[in-house]
Amino acid sequence: MPNLRGNSGIALPVTIFVISLLTIMLAASFVRVDAERTIAVSGGESVTAIALAQSGLHNYIASRTSRPPDGDSVRFNLTGGYADVVAHIVQRPADTLQNQVYIVRSTGYVIVPERGAVHQGARTVAQFAVWQTGVIRRIAAFVAANRVRTQSGGRIDIDGRDFCGPGSIGSVRARNGSRFDDGTYRPSPPVIRGSGDQVADTTGIDWNYIVNGGFVADYYSLSGSGFWKSYLIRGDATLNSGTVGTGILIVTGDLTTTGNRGRAEWYGIVLVGGKIDFNARRTRFRGLVYSGLNELLGGPAPPDGTIGGGGGGNRYEIEYWSCYVDNSLASLTGFVAIPNAWVENWASY
């Protein structure tokens, strides 16, 4: 039978060793869990910080009603933290009527009340944006960079007097070769002088920017609704009798008014790349009308337009109403984000 007396006292050290080993393993597990939790929390705070930064960016772009100075900064207090937004001018054209380009930077900060006032996460995003101004040169009630000729028959009335208040502009400003032999014009006579591109240049309209994607319209067909909206029609468009529109109507091709019942009416601004054919029995434009703007693109000359003709009951009216022009331009003043120009993790200095 073996003698066990020499092994006395070994159980306690072994027990202590096992307990120590288990303690170390348990502590390591806690450390790992805490590290994973920290990583998860950090990732969540990073996502929250981006959301805060983006919210601040959207709030700033949507809320500016006047052109901000270079370096303008605003803090937005948001749920879960806040965002600091700074806007810097990166392109300032010499022509004050042209649009300025900004970089708008927004940094979102995550605040966890249980951890005090120090932010727990921060991310920065940025967006290049154009400050769009609602300004248009008011030269005449009807400006035609293409040739326009009146036809006998019907009543033509083009008036540059402001029906919204004192003051007036020209009745007609048209290119060489135009003929306005019929009709009533106030002031008179119509100004017919210069080539098509010279007349187009006097408008100050950035037509290339508008037709090549820079301008974001409210609607892209005439089926839209609401007052003082913007409509961009690519190609030709027809304004039927009985139609009453307000705001800015942009047609990259030709515009035709048509129909024998009621009036084809537009209150605001009409910008046409090609010609305007006044075929409706009664056409009424109140505000400003421009045609032949495709001269600004440098391609073929826009086609000739006509106004007048038909029986004695036909009426063609273009009148300058500054209040309708102002109403149309009001919604254009503000920031417009440049497509595909959003940046994450924009460096701040």
Secondary structure, DSSP 8 states (H G I E B T S, - for coil): ----GGGTT-HHHHHHHHHHHHHHHHHHHHHHHHHHHHHHHHHHHHHHHHHHHHHHHHHHHHH--S---TTEEEEEEETTEEEEEEEEEEE--SSTTS-EEEEEEEEEEE--GGG-SS-SEEEEEEEEEEEE-------EEEEESS-EEEESSSEEEEE-B-TTSS-B-EEEEE-TT-B--SSEEESSS-EE-S-HHHHHHHT---HHHIIIII---SBSSTT--SSSEEEEE-S-EEEETT-EEEEEEEESS-EEEE-SSS-EEEEEEEEESS-EEE-SSEEEEEEEEEE-GGGGGTSS----EEEE-S-TT-EEEEE--HHHHHHHHHTT-EEEEEEEEEEES----
